[in-house]
Amino acid sequence: MDNSLDKFGKFLVENLRDSGINHFELLLKAQWKAPALQSIQNELGELSDSQTETVKKAFIASIDSAIHDFLFALQEQADFKNEIRIMVDNNNIAELSDGIHGESYSDDGWNAKYSKYEMIE
């Protein structure tokens, strides 16, 4: 059953955390061609290296916080209402953990195992 939990963690990290951070890094490099992104790319390009690093840390901290809050809400659903379930290999992933919102963290958590990007400390 741990395999189902890790499958979900890998999917979440790759398709939400890393995807979001990668999008942000491409904004910093002004790689996007979409007209709606040109202004923000220009503004980001005017930042100093120190400011860029601070903004990047804030972005990663924000995305990690959003993932944590989403997983906490999912755990609360499983513990009380059980109206919303995410199933992997016929297993409710929230029921496989004693606190799914903590699975991303630690030296052997999902972010450490599956993310291309380091955690912000």
Secondary structure, 3 states (H helix, E strand, C coil): CHHHHHHHHHHHHHHHHHHHHHHHHHHHCCCCCCHHHHHHHHHHHCCCHHHHHHHHHHHHHHHHHHHHHHHHHHHHHHHHHCCCCCEECCEEHHHHCCCHHHCCCCCCCHHHHHCCCCCCC
